[in-house]
Amino acid sequence: MAGEAEKTFATLSGLPLEVCYGAGNGVGSAERPGEFPFTRGIHPTMYRGRLWTMRQYAGFGTATETNRRFKYLLEQGQSGLSVAFDLPTQMGYDSDHPLARGETGKVGVPIDSLQDMEQLFDGIALDHVSTSMTINATASILLALYIAVAENQGVPAAKLRGTIQNDILKEYVARGTYLFPPRPSMRLITDIFAYCHEHLPAWNTISISGYHIREAGATAVQEVAFTLANGLAYVQAAVEAGLKVDEFGARLSFFFNVHNDWLEELAKFRAARRLWAHLMRERFGATSDQAMKLRFHAQTAGSTLTAQQPQNNVVRVALQALAAVLGGAQSLHTNSLDEALSLPSEEAVKLALRTQQIIAYEAGVTKTVDPLGGAHAVEALTDAIEAEARAYLAKIDAMGGMLPAIEAGWVQHEIQESAYRYQRAIESGAQQIVGVNSFVEDEAEERIQPFTVPADLERQQCERLQALRRRRDAAAVARCLEALERAARGTENLMPHILEAVRSSVTLGELCETLRQVFGKYQPTTVI
């Protein structure tokens, strides 16, 4: 990579460091990073050539307030944006819908229309940042809004870089922000694949997420197995839609959790990378290295943060972040110490970002690739996780794939059983959590002041939305919604219709209601 050849990499004592150890050094595996099956990393020099993207997740209050947080994080050295949307936006409701009452702006930013999206990225040049959007059921709409904002900035869609999560299958098994049944939802996803291949070649069309599966209680093995099984379902759907695996496969990305078991976590990333490369080659005949490389964003585990002794969370996050880096992450979010209590404060967010920067610039772990490759424990755990994940995939294959397994409730049941076992271990003391069931302090310990959003936020957001409805072209809105409904009842790609609608100030809620009339609403399987 640029500049890497001219640099000298050494320890603080001046001892020279090789690019990687193993091949030709007499230790560890002979496999080299950047070579199939990519166990040791997807790039030959990894962080020696380019650090991971430091991408702190942010979104709260209004688009204007979140825009200020974005600019603050960029000033502090963050290298990419990551957007958290509020629940109404995730569930396809405008802020003035009765079901949105009390939820507007609470766990993310409300985006009802192009007006909100323009405020969110005001003063941020979209051809100079990459943006990740954690959005699933409404991913096509948020992507269309992002494209429209770029157009208004004079930025061609082809220059946009970033990711939409767009992973609806994990919503059915772990998180719950779904709108439509699985099969029309899969159509929306493959429509995005096809549209981006033609118009947004640098955009990651999906971030196949194990994070929420793990947060729901899955083990590390289940996280790998169920995430890759979802990935296989998306690839199969795209192939059946006539797309070529070596083309769209290069724009797939993944999103993993980083939990507390340090060795298991870094081995998990190595195992997932190796297993995905083999699966893409064996099942779909992929020949392009880019289509077989598992690129992933990681986030430290929110479920491990404690409200008790919250300063301890700084240590937890640092160790988890180090595991992600040693495991070869391409992008990383570090949680803030106060997130078990509230939305993170500006001070806590800065400390979380500084944690990544200290690992990147002071710890020395970026100077050689896969530094723990060849360690007996790491290699054994990598092999074991891959073998156990393959066993899960065989069970899913026997059911007919991930869609039938989800529809039967089997995946949900497996996760719930693991969550139950883990909680029982905490309650019995077999699993120690410092400050919760061991080394506990009394209630007089120092408390953190929770961060809150303004009380009148919801009223202000609804007033802006209603003003937009009054001044827009109602006839154009009606035409756009009619065109979208006709297209949804047929087979053509829906992305151009959605994009045209958002340009005409059609709201997210109006678009989703139109699609609900065609696709219906998903009714979850009850699992006991």
C-alpha positions as CSV (number, residue, x, y, z in Angstrom):
1,M,0.0,0.0,0.0
2,A,1.1,3.6,-0.5
3,G,3.9,4.6,1.7
4,E,4.3,1.3,3.5
5,A,7.4,0.2,1.6
6,E,9.3,3.4,2.7
7,K,8.5,2.9,6.4
8,T,10.6,1.1,8.9
9,F,8.5,-0.9,11.5
10,A,10.2,-1.6,14.8
11,T,9.4,-2.0,18.5
12,L,10.1,0.9,20.9
13,S,13.5,-0.7,21.6
14,G,14.3,-0.6,17.9
15,L,13.9,-4.3,17.2
16,P,12.8,-4.7,13.5
17,L,9.3,-6.2,12.8
18,E,8.5,-8.3,9.8
19,V,5.2,-7.8,7.9
20,C,4.0,-11.1,9.4
21,Y,5.5,-14.1,11.2
22,G,4.9,-17.7,10.2
23,A,5.9,-18.2,6.6
24,G,9.6,-18.5,6.5
25,N,10.1,-17.7,10.2
26,G,9.7,-21.2,11.5
27,V,6.6,-20.5,13.6
28,G,2.9,-20.8,13.1
29,S,1.0,-21.3,9.8
30,A,2.6,-21.0,6.4
31,E,-0.4,-19.0,5.2
32,R,0.2,-15.4,4.5
33,P,-2.3,-12.5,4.9
34,G,-4.0,-11.3,1.8
35,E,-4.1,-14.9,0.4
36,F,-7.0,-17.3,0.3
37,P,-8.7,-18.2,2.6
38,F,-7.6,-15.0,4.3
39,T,-7.5,-16.4,7.9
40,R,-4.7,-13.9,8.7
41,G,-6.3,-10.9,7.1
42,I,-7.7,-9.7,3.8
43,H,-4.8,-7.4,2.9
44,P,-1.1,-8.4,2.7
45,T,0.1,-5.5,4.9
46,M,-3.1,-4.7,6.8
47,Y,-2.7,-1.8,9.2
48,R,0.9,-1.1,8.1
49,G,-0.6,0.3,5.0
50,R,-3.9,1.7,6.3
51,L,-5.5,1.7,9.7
52,W,-9.1,0.6,10.3
53,T,-11.8,3.2,9.9
54,M,-12.6,4.7,13.3
55,R,-16.4,5.1,13.0
56,Q,-18.3,6.1,16.1
57,Y,-22.0,5.4,16.1
58,A,-24.1,8.6,16.7
59,G,-27.6,9.8,16.4
60,F,-30.1,11.5,18.8
61,G,-32.4,14.4,19.2
62,T,-32.8,16.1,15.8
63,A,-30.9,16.0,12.6
64,T,-29.3,19.4,13.5
65,E,-28.1,18.1,16.9
66,T,-26.7,14.9,15.4
67,N,-25.0,17.0,12.7
68,R,-23.2,18.9,15.5
69,R,-22.1,15.6,17.0
70,F,-20.8,14.3,13.7
71,K,-18.7,17.5,13.2
72,Y,-17.4,17.2,16.7
73,L,-16.3,13.6,16.2
74,L,-14.6,14.4,12.8
75,E,-12.7,17.3,14.6
76,Q,-11.5,14.7,17.2
77,G,-10.0,12.5,14.5
78,Q,-12.8,10.1,13.6
79,S,-12.4,8.8,10.0
80,G,-15.9,7.9,9.1
81,L,-19.5,8.5,10.0
82,S,-22.0,6.0,11.5
83,V,-25.7,7.0,11.8
84,A,-28.1,5.7,14.5
85,F,-31.7,6.2,13.5
86,D,-34.6,6.4,16.0
87,L,-37.2,3.6,16.3
88,P,-39.9,5.2,14.2
89,T,-37.5,5.7,11.3
90,Q,-36.4,2.1,11.6
91,M,-40.0,0.9,11.7
92,G,-41.2,3.0,8.8
93,Y,-43.3,5.6,10.6
94,D,-43.1,9.4,10.4
95,S,-42.5,11.3,13.6
96,D,-46.2,12.4,13.8
97,H,-47.6,8.9,13.6
98,P,-49.4,7.7,16.7
99,L,-47.1,4.7,17.1
100,A,-44.1,7.1,17.1
101,R,-45.3,9.0,20.1
102,G,-42.7,9.1,22.9
103,E,-39.9,7.5,20.7
104,T,-38.9,10.4,18.4
105,G,-35.2,11.0,18.7
106,K,-34.7,8.8,21.7
107,V,-32.3,6.1,20.4
108,G,-31.3,7.8,17.2
109,V,-32.0,10.6,14.8
110,P,-35.5,11.0,13.3
111,I,-35.4,11.1,9.5
112,D,-38.8,11.7,7.9
113,S,-37.9,13.4,4.6
114,L,-35.2,14.8,2.4
115,Q,-35.3,18.0,4.5
116,D,-34.1,16.0,7.6
117,M,-31.4,14.2,5.6
118,E,-30.1,17.5,4.3
119,Q,-29.9,18.9,7.8
120,L,-28.1,15.7,9.0
121,F,-25.3,16.2,6.6
122,D,-25.2,20.0,6.4
123,G,-21.7,21.2,5.8
124,I,-20.3,17.6,5.4
125,A,-19.0,16.9,1.9
126,L,-20.3,13.4,1.0
127,D,-17.5,12.8,-1.5
128,H,-14.9,13.2,1.4
129,V,-16.4,10.9,4.0
130,S,-17.7,7.3,4.1
131,T,-21.0,6.9,5.9
132,S,-22.4,3.8,7.6
133,M,-26.2,3.7,8.2
134,T,-27.6,1.2,10.7
135,I,-30.9,0.7,8.9
136,N,-32.6,-2.4,7.7
137,A,-36.3,-2.6,6.8
138,T,-36.2,1.0,5.5
139,A,-32.7,0.8,4.1
140,S,-33.8,1.4,0.5
141,I,-35.4,4.7,1.5
142,L,-32.5,6.0,3.6
143,L,-30.1,5.1,0.8
144,A,-32.3,7.0,-1.7
145,L,-32.3,10.0,0.7
146,Y,-28.5,9.9,1.0
147,I,-28.2,9.8,-2.8
148,A,-30.6,12.8,-3.1
149,V,-28.5,14.8,-0.6
150,A,-25.4,14.0,-2.6
151,E,-27.1,15.2,-5.8
152,N,-28.0,18.5,-4.1
153,Q,-24.4,18.9,-3.1
154,G,-23.3,18.2,-6.7
155,V,-21.7,14.9,-5.8
156,P,-22.3,12.0,-8.3
157,A,-23.7,8.8,-6.8
158,A,-20.6,6.9,-8.2
159,K,-18.4,8.8,-5.8
160,L,-20.3,7.8,-2.7
161,R,-18.6,5.5,-0.2
162,G,-20.3,3.8,2.7
163,T,-22.5,1.0,3.9
164,I,-26.2,0.4,4.7
165,Q,-26.8,-2.4,7.1
166,N,-29.7,-3.7,5.0
167,D,-29.7,-7.1,6.9
168,I,-33.4,-7.9,7.4
169,L,-33.0,-11.6,8.3
170,K,-31.3,-10.9,11.6
171,E,-34.2,-8.6,12.5
172,Y,-36.5,-11.6,12.4
173,V,-34.3,-13.6,14.7
174,A,-32.8,-11.1,17.1
175,R,-33.9,-7.5,16.9
176,G,-37.4,-7.0,15.7
177,T,-37.3,-3.8,13.5
178,Y,-39.0,-5.5,10.5
179,L,-41.9,-4.3,8.4
180,F,-42.7,-6.8,5.6
181,P,-42.5,-10.6,5.4
182,P,-39.1,-12.1,4.6
183,R,-39.6,-12.8,0.9
184,P,-40.6,-9.2,-0.3
185,S,-37.9,-7.9,2.1
186,M,-35.4,-10.1,0.2
187,R,-36.6,-8.5,-3.0
188,L,-35.8,-5.0,-1.7
189,I,-32.3,-6.2,-0.8
190,T,-31.6,-7.7,-4.2
191,D,-33.0,-4.5,-5.8
192,I,-30.4,-2.5,-3.8
193,F,-27.6,-4.9,-4.9
194,A,-28.5,-4.4,-8.6
195,Y,-29.0,-0.7,-8.4
196,C,-25.8,-0.1,-6.5
197,H,-23.8,-2.3,-8.9
198,E,-24.9,0.0,-11.7
199,H,-24.9,3.4,-10.0
200,L,-22.9,3.2,-6.7
201,P,-19.9,0.9,-7.4
202,A,-18.0,1.9,-4.2
203,W,-21.0,1.4,-1.9
204,N,-21.3,-1.6,0.4
205,T,-24.8,-2.8,-0.3
206,I,-25.2,-4.9,2.9
207,S,-23.6,-5.3,6.3
208,I,-24.5,-8.8,7.4
209,S,-24.8,-8.5,11.1
210,G,-23.9,-10.8,13.8
211,Y,-23.7,-8.0,16.3
212,H,-27.4,-8.1,17.2
213,I,-27.5,-11.9,17.2
214,R,-24.8,-11.8,19.8
215,E,-26.5,-9.1,21.8
216,A,-29.6,-11.2,21.9
217,G,-27.6,-13.9,23.7
218,A,-25.9,-16.1,21.0
219,T,-22.6,-17.6,21.6
220,A,-19.5,-16.8,19.5
221,V,-20.0,-19.9,17.5
222,Q,-23.7,-19.2,16.9
223,E,-22.8,-15.6,15.9
224,V,-20.5,-16.9,13.2
225,A,-22.9,-19.6,12.0
226,F,-26.1,-17.6,11.9
227,T,-24.4,-14.5,10.4
228,L,-22.8,-16.5,7.6
229,A,-26.0,-18.5,7.1
230,N,-27.8,-15.2,6.6
231,G,-25.0,-14.2,4.2
232,L,-25.5,-17.4,2.2
233,A,-29.3,-16.6,1.9
234,Y,-28.6,-13.2,0.6
235,V,-26.0,-14.5,-2.0
236,Q,-28.5,-17.2,-3.1
237,A,-31.3,-14.6,-3.5
238,A,-29.0,-12.4,-5.6
239,V,-27.9,-15.3,-7.8
240,E,-31.5,-16.3,-8.3
241,A,-32.2,-12.6,-9.3
242,G,-29.6,-13.0,-12.1
243,L,-26.7,-11.2,-10.4
244,K,-23.1,-12.4,-10.7
245,V,-21.4,-13.5,-7.5
246,D,-18.0,-12.2,-8.4
247,E,-19.6,-8.7,-9.0
248,F,-22.0,-8.2,-6.1
249,G,-19.9,-10.4,-3.8
250,A,-17.2,-7.8,-3.6
251,R,-19.6,-5.2,-2.1
252,L,-20.8,-7.5,0.8
253,S,-19.6,-6.6,4.2
254,F,-20.2,-8.0,7.8
255,F,-20.7,-6.5,11.2
256,F,-19.6,-8.4,14.3
257,N,-19.8,-8.1,18.1
258,V,-16.7,-8.0,20.2
259,H,-17.5,-9.7,23.5
260,N,-15.5,-10.2,26.7
261,D,-13.8,-13.6,26.0
262,W,-10.6,-12.1,24.5
263,L,-9.0,-15.1,22.9
264,E,-12.3,-16.5,21.7
265,E,-13.2,-13.2,20.1
266,L,-10.1,-12.7,18.0
267,A,-10.1,-16.4,17.0
268,K,-13.8,-15.9,16.0
269,F,-12.8,-13.2,13.4
270,R,-10.1,-15.4,11.9
271,A,-12.5,-18.4,11.7
272,A,-15.3,-16.4,10.1
273,R,-13.0,-15.0,7.5
274,R,-11.7,-18.4,6.6
275,L,-15.1,-20.1,6.6
276,W,-16.7,-17.4,4.4
277,A,-14.0,-17.6,1.8
278,H,-14.5,-21.4,1.5
279,L,-18.3,-21.1,1.4
280,M,-18.2,-18.5,-1.4
281,R,-15.9,-20.7,-3.5
282,E,-17.5,-24.1,-2.7
283,R,-21.2,-23.1,-2.9
284,F,-21.3,-20.3,-5.5
285,G,-18.2,-20.8,-7.5
286,A,-16.7,-17.5,-6.7
287,T,-13.3,-16.9,-8.4
288,S,-12.6,-13.3,-7.5
289,D,-10.6,-12.8,-4.3
290,Q,-12.6,-9.6,-3.6
291,A,-15.8,-11.6,-3.6
292,M,-14.4,-14.2,-1.2
293,K,-12.9,-11.7,1.3
294,L,-14.9,-11.2,4.5
295,R,-14.6,-7.5,5.3
296,F,-16.1,-6.5,8.6
297,H,-17.0,-3.7,11.0
298,A,-16.8,-4.5,14.7
299,Q,-18.5,-2.9,17.7
300,T,-17.7,-3.5,21.3
301,A,-20.5,-5.4,23.1
302,G,-23.2,-3.1,24.5
303,S,-24.6,-6.0,26.5
304,T,-21.4,-6.2,28.6
305,L,-21.6,-2.6,29.7
306,T,-22.7,-2.2,33.4
307,A,-24.6,0.6,35.1
308,Q,-22.8,-0.4,38.3
309,Q,-19.2,1.0,38.5
310,P,-19.5,2.4,34.9
311,Q,-15.9,3.5,34.9
312,N,-15.0,-0.2,34.6
313,N,-16.6,-0.1,31.1
314,V,-13.5,1.8,29.9
315,V,-11.4,-1.2,30.6
316,R,-13.9,-3.6,29.1
317,V,-14.1,-1.6,25.9
318,A,-10.3,-1.2,25.6
319,L,-9.8,-5.0,25.8
320,Q,-12.7,-5.7,23.3
321,A,-11.3,-3.1,20.9
322,L,-7.9,-4.7,21.1
323,A,-9.4,-8.1,20.2
324,A,-11.1,-6.5,17.1
325,V,-7.8,-5.1,16.0
326,L,-5.8,-8.3,16.5
327,G,-8.6,-10.1,14.7
328,G,-8.2,-7.8,11.6
329,A,-11.3,-5.5,11.6
330,Q,-11.7,-3.0,8.8
331,S,-13.8,-0.6,10.8
332,L,-14.5,-0.2,14.6
333,H,-16.9,1.5,17.0
334,T,-16.0,1.6,20.7
335,N,-18.8,2.0,23.1
336,S,-18.9,4.9,25.6
337,L,-18.6,4.2,29.4
338,D,-22.1,5.7,30.1
339,E,-24.1,3.8,27.5
340,A,-25.7,1.5,30.1
341,L,-27.3,4.6,31.6
342,S,-28.2,6.8,28.7
343,L,-27.2,8.1,25.3
344,P,-23.4,8.8,25.5
345,S,-22.2,12.2,26.5
346,E,-19.8,14.2,24.4
347,E,-17.0,13.6,26.9
348,A,-17.6,9.9,27.0
349,V,-17.7,9.7,23.2
350,K,-14.3,11.4,23.0
351,L,-12.8,8.9,25.5
352,A,-14.2,6.0,23.5
353,L,-12.6,7.4,20.3
354,R,-9.3,8.0,22.2
355,T,-9.3,4.4,23.1
356,Q,-9.1,3.4,19.4
357,Q,-6.4,6.0,18.8
358,I,-4.2,4.8,21.6
359,I,-4.4,1.2,20.2
360,A,-3.6,2.5,16.8
361,Y,-0.8,4.9,17.5
362,E,0.8,3.7,20.8
363,A,0.3,0.0,21.4
364,G,2.4,-1.2,18.5
365,V,0.0,-3.9,17.5
366,T,-0.5,-2.4,14.0
367,K,3.1,-2.9,13.0
368,T,2.9,-6.6,12.1
369,V,0.0,-8.5,10.6
370,D,-1.9,-11.1,12.7
371,P,0.6,-11.0,15.5
372,L,-1.0,-13.9,17.4
373,G,-1.2,-16.1,14.4
374,G,0.6,-19.4,15.2
375,A,-0.1,-19.2,18.9
376,H,-1.4,-22.6,19.9
377,A,-4.5,-21.4,21.7
378,V,-5.5,-19.0,19.0
379,E,-5.0,-21.6,16.2
380,A,-6.9,-24.3,18.1
381,L,-9.8,-21.9,18.9
382,T,-9.9,-20.7,15.3
383,D,-10.2,-24.4,14.1
384,A,-12.8,-25.2,16.8
385,I,-15.0,-22.2,16.0
386,E,-14.9,-23.0,12.3
387,A,-15.8,-26.7,12.9
388,E,-18.7,-25.9,15.2
389,A,-20.0,-23.2,12.9
390,R,-19.9,-25.7,10.0
391,A,-22.0,-28.1,12.1
392,Y,-24.6,-25.4,12.6
393,L,-24.7,-24.7,8.9
394,A,-25.3,-28.4,8.1
395,K,-28.3,-28.3,10.4
396,I,-29.6,-25.2,8.7
397,D,-29.0,-26.7,5.2
398,A,-31.1,-29.8,6.3
399,M,-34.0,-27.5,7.1
400,G,-33.8,-26.0,3.6
401,G,-31.8,-22.9,4.4
402,M,-31.9,-19.9,6.7
403,L,-35.4,-18.6,5.6
404,P,-37.2,-21.8,6.6
405,A,-35.1,-22.1,9.8
406,I,-36.2,-18.6,10.7
407,E,-39.8,-19.1,9.7
408,A,-39.9,-22.3,11.9
409,G,-38.5,-20.3,14.9
410,W,-35.5,-22.7,15.2
411,V,-32.8,-20.0,15.1
412,Q,-34.7,-17.8,17.6
413,H,-35.0,-20.8,20.0
414,E,-31.3,-21.6,19.8
415,I,-30.4,-18.0,20.7
416,Q,-32.9,-17.9,23.5
417,E,-31.5,-21.1,25.0
418,S,-27.9,-19.6,25.0
419,A,-29.1,-16.4,26.5
420,Y,-30.9,-18.3,29.3
421,R,-27.8,-20.3,30.1
422,Y,-25.6,-17.2,30.2
423,Q,-28.0,-15.4,32.5
424,R,-28.2,-18.4,34.8
425,A,-24.4,-18.4,35.0
426,I,-24.4,-14.8,36.0
427,E,-27.1,-15.3,38.6
428,S,-25.3,-18.3,40.1
429,G,-22.0,-16.5,40.2
430,A,-20.4,-19.0,37.8
431,Q,-19.8,-16.2,35.4
432,Q,-18.3,-13.3,37.3
433,I,-19.2,-9.7,36.3
434,V,-17.0,-7.2,38.2
435,G,-19.2,-4.7,40.0
436,V,-22.4,-6.7,39.4
437,N,-22.0,-10.1,41.2
438,S,-18.4,-9.7,42.4
439,F,-16.4,-6.8,43.9
440,V,-19.7,-5.0,44.5
441,E,-19.8,-1.5,46.1
442,D,-22.6,0.1,48.0
443,E,-25.0,2.6,46.4
444,A,-22.9,5.6,47.7
445,E,-20.5,5.1,44.7
446,E,-20.1,8.0,42.3
447,R,-22.9,8.3,39.8
448,I,-22.7,9.6,36.2
449,Q,-25.1,12.3,35.1
450,P,-27.1,10.8,32.3
451,F,-27.3,12.6,28.9
452,T,-30.8,13.5,27.9
453,V,-32.5,14.9,24.8
454,P,-34.7,18.0,25.0
455,A,-38.3,17.4,26.2
456,D,-39.9,19.4,23.3
457,L,-38.0,17.6,20.6
458,E,-40.9,15.6,19.4
459,R,-43.2,18.6,19.1
460,Q,-40.6,20.5,17.1
461,Q,-39.9,17.6,14.7
462,C,-43.7,17.1,14.1
463,E,-44.1,20.8,13.4
464,R,-41.3,20.7,10.8
465,L,-42.8,17.7,9.1
466,Q,-46.3,19.2,8.9
467,A,-44.9,22.4,7.5
468,L,-43.2,20.3,4.8
469,R,-46.4,18.6,3.9
470,R,-48.2,22.0,3.5
471,R,-45.6,23.4,1.1
472,R,-44.7,20.5,-1.1
473,D,-46.4,19.6,-4.5
474,A,-49.2,17.3,-3.4
475,A,-49.9,16.2,-7.0
476,A,-46.3,15.1,-7.5
477,V,-46.4,13.2,-4.2
478,A,-49.5,11.3,-5.3
479,R,-48.0,10.4,-8.7
480,C,-44.8,9.1,-7.0
481,L,-46.8,6.9,-4.6
482,E,-49.0,5.5,-7.4
483,A,-45.9,4.7,-9.5
484,L,-44.2,2.9,-6.5
485,E,-47.4,0.8,-5.9
486,R,-47.6,-0.3,-9.5
487,A,-43.9,-1.2,-9.5
488,A,-44.2,-3.1,-6.2
489,R,-47.1,-5.2,-7.7
490,G,-44.8,-6.1,-10.6
491,T,-41.2,-7.1,-10.8
492,E,-39.2,-4.0,-11.7
493,N,-36.5,-2.6,-9.5
494,L,-38.0,-0.4,-6.8
495,M,-35.0,1.8,-6.2
496,P,-35.6,4.3,-9.0
497,H,-39.2,4.9,-7.9
498,I,-38.1,5.4,-4.3
499,L,-35.4,7.8,-5.3
500,E,-37.8,9.8,-7.4
501,A,-40.3,9.9,-4.5
502,V,-37.8,11.3,-2.0
503,R,-36.7,13.9,-4.4
504,S,-40.4,15.1,-4.4
505,S,-40.5,15.2,-0.6
506,V,-42.5,12.1,-0.1
507,T,-41.9,11.0,3.5
508,L,-40.5,7.8,4.8
509,G,-43.8,6.9,6.4
510,E,-45.8,7.4,3.2
511,L,-43.4,5.2,1.2
512,C,-43.6,2.4,3.8
513,E,-47.4,2.6,4.0
514,T,-47.6,2.2,0.3
515,L,-45.4,-0.8,0.4
516,R,-47.3,-2.3,3.3
517,Q,-50.4,-2.2,1.2
518,V,-48.7,-4.4,-1.4
519,F,-46.4,-6.6,0.7
520,G,-48.3,-6.9,4.0
521,K,-46.9,-6.9,7.5
522,Y,-44.7,-9.6,9.1
523,Q,-46.3,-11.6,11.9
524,P,-43.5,-13.2,14.0
525,T,-43.4,-16.8,15.0
526,T,-43.9,-17.2,18.7
527,V,-41.0,-19.2,20.3
528,I,-41.3,-20.5,23.8
